[in-house]
Amino acid sequence: MVTRRPRSLVGMRSFLHLKLKEEIEMSLQAQLESLKEVVIVKIMAAQDLKELNQLRVETLGKKGPITEVLRGMKDLSPEERPKVGSFANEIRDLLTTEIERKKQELEETALQAALVKETIDVTLPGRPIKKGTRHILTQIMEEIEDIFIGMGYQIVEGYEVESDHYNFERMNLPKDHPARDMQDTFYISEDILIRTHTSPVQARTMEKHDFSKGALRMLSPGKVFRRDTDDATHSHQFHQIEGLVVDKNVTMGDLKGTLEIVMKKMFGEEREIRLRPSYFPFTEPSVEVDVSCFKCGGAGCNVCKHTGWIEILGAGMVHPCVLKMSGIDPEEYAGFAFGLGPDRVAMLRYGVNDIRHFYQNDLRFLSQFKGE
């Protein structure tokens, strides 16, 4: 015999089940509402973007309280789940909007603070900026170049690595010439070397010059290298400026007149020069050129070694053999050449007693020569 349960008991259980689901729904909505209020308070209290971002992750992230609340929806009926889900999405959207609004507010506040902090007071005096200047040797060389440019000379530069042919043979120094020993050369190979003077530039220019268009007047400045002991007056690297004029009817008087003009421009209008016989393989006759002492005016001092004269450069008339090797007829053309050292000029002018000071890059020394 089957015993039936009273209909009133079954109805009561259905009622209680329905009632429980309603309570669960109300409980989830209450949790979400409470969460909203708490999080909004925290959003308003956030002091910086880092704190706000941390709050966003903790609230809206996968492990956040909204996700935990939504997990409780499994106990709801299919009809109630959309309601709670919609309410949860509204809360999520609201909190997202509030966080974004607070983010913009904090960014604006941070920007204003940065602008205030970084404001430049244009009335304050500026910081002095130290300006560099050209090296003293560069200044001397440019001064000499300017003098000769004003006299119609062209500036010609050449190779620092040269052939034996142009460095020696074209300067009337064949391979067995004893004057080669005067040069103390740095050889790279038997026929390649680092130039010992800027004379190769003159040889290369002479063979290319078109004399039908006029005389050759050139100046060749640059570095030269010799195997020498580094001491107060010598260096394995130094500078040289050589000049050359080739034309018809050039005489020793033209050489002297040119050098007088140059020395007066460099050391003062009251300067005088004198020529002393000397020897260079590439000039004949050859002379050493002295200038009257610009410190004592010729009376005698420690600069001129109490002679009244300072040796300043070597010069002479271009040797006929040098002209022939460049394809120039020495019966029709003549020329003079001279060479001086800017390093020596700088030492004499400024009373520098050690040539090495120019190459040691000591700003305490170099900053004394500001130039213009």
Secondary structure, 3 states (H helix, E strand, C coil): CCCCCCHHHHHHHHHHHHHHHHHHHHHHHHHHHHHHHHHHHHHHHCCCHHHHHHHHHHHHCCCCHHHHHHHHHHHCCCCCHHHHHHHHHHHHHHHHHHHHHHHHHHHHHHHHHHHHHCCCCCCCCCCCCCCCCCCHHHHHHHHHHHHHHCCCCEECCCCCEEEHHHHCHHHCCCCCCHHHHHCCCEECCCCEEECCCCHHHHHHHHHHCCHHHCCEEEEEEEEEECCCCCCCCCCCEEEEEEEEEEECCCCHHHHHHHHHHHHHHHHCCCCCEEEEEEEECCEEEEEEEEEECCCCCCCCCCCCCCCCEEEEEEEEEECHHHHHHCCCCCCCCEEEEEEECHHHHHHHHHCCCCHHHHHCCCHHHHCCCCCC
